Amino acid sequence: MSFEAYKIAVSISLVEHVSAGLASLSTHFKRADMDAAALQKRLDSIGKMTLAGGLLVGAGAFGLKALQGPLDEAKKYQSEMARLQAQGVGDAALAQADKYAKAQRVIGASHRDTLKMVAEANSVLRDMHHAEAVTPLLLRMKFGIESVMSAGGHGAGHGEKAERMFMDALKVTELRGALNDPVSGKFSEERFSNALNFMTRAYTASNGLVKPTEYLNMIKTGGIAAKSLNDQSFYFGLMHMAQEQGGSRTGTGLMSAFQNMYMGRTTQQVAEEMNKVGLLDKDKLHYGKTGHLAKIDPGSLKDAELFRTNQFGYMNTIMLPLLRSQGVKDGEEMKMAIAKLFSNRTGGSSWVTMYQERANIQKHIDAAGN
């Protein structure tokens, strides 16, 4: 079946004496939570009025006004169908998308909302099966954000704002490998649902300040350092810093610290300081003829796996206790001691900020567990 043949989901046969103006509108009708019988009944009624009063022009104007809502919705629905077609979706897949949109029953979502979400998801995933699989979850995310933010007195419209961020949410889950099961490689509704849940909770907890866009920016600038973090550390451990300085700067700080400490790309002076503090695995160090450190292998950091998956956790459980055991006092002295462990200004500054804000960061992590 061609696109032109099925894009008008509701077929209407106008009564014989309806004005030409109304008849010309029939090609624009699309089902928008109204069935064909109801539309037909309305048109029949308009047709009889034109016969009784003989005011075809007036009836046409009345009919246009009465049917403006369904007509506008029809045009918008067709626009989404055309958008899918422009993405290279074939006739069979378009027909399936049309059927799918009308079959879904997600609270707070019309047929057009559903079709629009399918089109947006497909624009990112380029797979109609995956797009249809993620659509109900995205719609529930939208409804949940709208409900929570409105109930909290923040006004309506957050669902609309979130709708524009859904593509970023999809990209975040895709880049973090949360779309598919790591073993089977197949789409995992559970993993995807968890990722959306984390971003929804972060958005509502921050009163709309920490959006999926910020997490995407963190991945773009943070690279493997951001992708390697566990879910709790990525979504909630970084939430406060993303709120304070934005996703891009937070991601840049993550990557700089990762390169310095985990990958061992640092100066000899800083390496000596790290070794003095007790942050390096002595079995993985390389010394020169003079007895100074010549090279640090990637992963030479003490408890490197914890650093890779949770930088904030590493600071609290490894770095700070080691520094305190050597007599470093909390406050300005501790900030200077932390800065000395980084050869990169960005990484050092990021960790000093993380130290300063550790109480607020921990509050977000604790709240996430409730």
N, C-alpha and C positions, 0 to 999 in steps of 0.2 A: 504494500500500500504506500503510495507516495505521500510526501509531507503535505502537499496541498489537499489531498483527499481526506486526511484525518485531523488536520489542525483545527477544524471546526468540530469540536466534540459534540455539540448539541445541534442537531438538525432541526430547523424551524420552517414550517410551511405557512407563510402568511395568508390570511384570508383574502379573498378575491378583491375586496374593495379597500384594502389598506392603502394609504397614500404612497406614492412613489418614494417620498422622502424616507418613510419608515422602512420600506422594502429594501432600500439601499443599505440600511444598517444591518440587515440580517447576516451578512457575511462576516461581521465583526464579533458576533456573539461567541462566547466561550463559557463553558460551565464554570461558575465561581460560587460553589456551595449552593447552587440553585438547580433544581432538576428541570429537564426539558418541558415537562408538563406545566410547571408553574410559569415558565416564560411563555409558552404557547397560550395559556389561559389569559395572561395579561395582554398579549397581542390581539387575541380574539376580542377582548373587551374594548380595546382601543379601536379596532376595526368597526365594531357595532356603533360606537360613539360617532365615528365619522359619517356613517350612513344616516344615523338619526338626526344629526345636527347639520350635516352638509358643510361642515367647516373643516375641510381637509387640511388647510394650512395650519389652523389652530390645533387640530388633532395631532398633526405631525410634530408641532412644537411641544405639545403636552407629552406625546409619546417619547420624544427625545429626552425630556426632563425626567420622566418616570423611569426610563431605562438607562439613565446615565451611569448609575452605579455599576450595574452588570456589564455595561458596555466598556467602561474604563477598566474594569477588572479583566474583561475578555481581551482587551488590547495588551494589557500587561502580561497576561498569561501567554499570549501568542508571541510576545517579545522574548520571553524566556525560552520558548520552543525554538524561535529563530536563532537565539544565542547558542543553544546546543547544536543546532544544525551548522552554525558557523564554526564550531569547534571540530567539525569533521565527523560528527555522529551520524551514522547511516539511518535510513528509513526505519528499519526494524528496531534499532535501539531507541529511536525517537518515539516510536509507538509504545515501546516498553516503558520509557520514561514518563509518558503521558499517563499510562495505566498505573504506574507506580505512584505518581503524585496524587492521583485520585483515591488510591487504595489506602494511603497512610492516614493514620488517626493519631496525630501528635497534639497534645494539648497546646492551645495557643497558636497553632499553625494552620493556615489555609492551604488549599491545593496549590495556589501560586507560590506561597512561602516555601512549600516543599520542593516544587519544581525549580525555584530560584536557587535553593540550596544545592540541589543536584547539579545544576549548571556551574555553580561556583566551585563545588568540590571537584567536578570533572575538569575544570580549567587548571587545577593544580595537579590532580592525580593522573589525569589522562587515562582513566579506566572507569567505565560506567558502572561496573560491578562494585568496585571499591567506593565510588561516589555514592551509589545508592545505599551501601552498607553504612557509611559514616553519616549520612544525612539525618536519620532520626536522632543520633547522639548530638549533632550540632544544633538541631532544633530544640532539643531539651536544654542544651547549654544556654541558648538564647532566652528561652522561657524562664529558666532558673535565675539567670542574671536579672532579667526584667522584674521578676517577682520579688527577689531579695532586696534589690536596690530601691524599688518602689515602696516596699514595706518598711524599709529603714528611713523613709522620709527624704530620699535623694531624688525623687521625681522620676517620671517615666522617660523613656528614650534610651535607656542603657542597652536594651535589647537591640535597638537599631544601630547603636554605636558598636556593639559587640559583633553584629552581623558583618560589619566592614572589617572586623579583625579576624573573622573565621579563617580566612585564607592564611593569615599568619599563624593561627593555631594549628592548621593542617601542616604547614611547613615545619613548625617546631617539632610536632610529633614525628614527622617523616625524617627530619635530620637527626633526631634522637633515637631513631629506630623503633618508635613505639607503635607504628602502624601494623607491623607484622610480627608473628611469632619467630623468635630467633632460631628455633630448631627447624620448624616446618617451612618457614618462609611465607606462610599464608596469613591473610588478614586476621588480626586478633582484635576482636571487639573489646575484650577485657582490658588489654593494654592501652588501646586508644581511648576507651572510656575513662581509665585512670588518669591519663595525661590531660584530658579535657577537664576532669574534675579538679585536678591540681590548679589549672589555670583559672577556672571559674572561682575557686576559693580564694586564690591570690587577688583576683580582680575585685571581688566583693569585700575582702578583708582590708584592702587598701583604698576603699571607696572609689574604685575605678581608676586609680593612678597607675597600677601595675597591670598593663595589658599584655596580651599575647605578643604584641609588637615588640615590647621590651625584651621578652624572652628570645624572640627571633634575633634581635639585635645583639643579645648576649652571645648567641651561637655564632653569628656572623663574625664578630670580633674575637670571641673567645675560642673559636675553633675546637680542637680536640680537648682542650682544657675544660670547656663548657659541656661538651658531649660526654665526657668521661664521668662527670659528677653523677652521683645517685639522685633519684627523684627528689627526695626530701631536701638534699643540699641545693639542688638546682632551682626547684620551684619555691622553696620557703627559706633556705639559708641565704639566698641572694635577694630575696624579695625586698628587704629593707634598703639595701644598697642600691638596687635598681630604682626604688622609689626616690631615693635621695639624689642620685647622680646619673640616672638613666641607664638603659641596657647596654649601650655601646661602650661607655666608660667602664662599666662593671666587667664586661667581657674582656676588654683590653687589659684590665688589671689582672684578671684570672690567667690569661695567656702569658703575660709577662712573668708572673710568679711561677707558673708551670715551667716555663723555659729556664728560669734561673735555678729553681730548686729541684724539680723532678728530672729535667733533661740535663742538668749539670752545666748549662751554658752560663758561666759566671766567671769572675776574675779570680786570680790566685789569692788576692787579699781577702775577698769575701769567702772563698772556699776554706781558707785557714780559719776564719772566724766561725763558720758553720761547724767545722771540725772541733774547734775549741769548745763550742757550746755542747757538742755531743749529738748533732743532727745528722752525722754521716756514718754509714756502715763502713768501718775501718777495713774490712776484708775486700772492699770494692774500690779502694783508693789507689792511685798511682803516684809515686814520689819520684822526684828528680834526683840528680846526683848531689845536689846541695841539701837534700833532706826536706825540701819544700814540696807541697802538693803540686803535681804537674798536670793531673787530669782527673776529672770526676766522671765516671760512667753514668749514663742515664739509669735512673733507678737506684743510685747509690745512697739516696736519702733514707734515713732511718724511718721504718714504717711507711715506705713509699706508696703502698697501695692505699692507705688511708688518705694520704695527701691527694692522690689521683681522684678519689671518689668523693672527698669531702674536705676541702681546704679549711673551712671554718672549724670543723671538728679537729683537724690536725693542729691548728693553732691552739685550741683550748686544751687538748689532751696530751700533746707532745711538746710543742714549742714553749708555751708559757710556763709549764711546770719545770722544764729544763732551765729556763732563764731565772725563774724564781729560786731554784735550788742553788744557783750561783750568786745569790744575793741581790739580783736586780729587783728593784721595787716597782710596783705598779704606778702608773702615771707617766710623767714626762720621761723618766728614766727608762721605763719599759718601751715607750715609743721609739726612743733613740736606739735601743738595743735591737728592736725589730728591724728598723731601717737599715742597720749595719749588716743584716743578713741577706740583703738584696743588692746586686750590682746594677739592677735596672731601677730607675727612679719611679717608673709607673707601678711596677710590682710592689716596691717598698711602700709607696704611698697608699696603694690599695689595702695592703695588710695593716698598716697603721690605722687606716679608717675602720677596717674590720675590727681591730682591737678596741678602738674608741666606742664603736657602736655594738659591741658584743652583747650587751644586756638586751637591747632592742631586737637584735637578730635572734637571740635565743627565745624571746617571747613569741616571735612569729613561728619558730620551729615547734615550740611547745603547743601553741594554739592549733597548729596543723595536725597534731596527734589526737586532738579532741573531736 
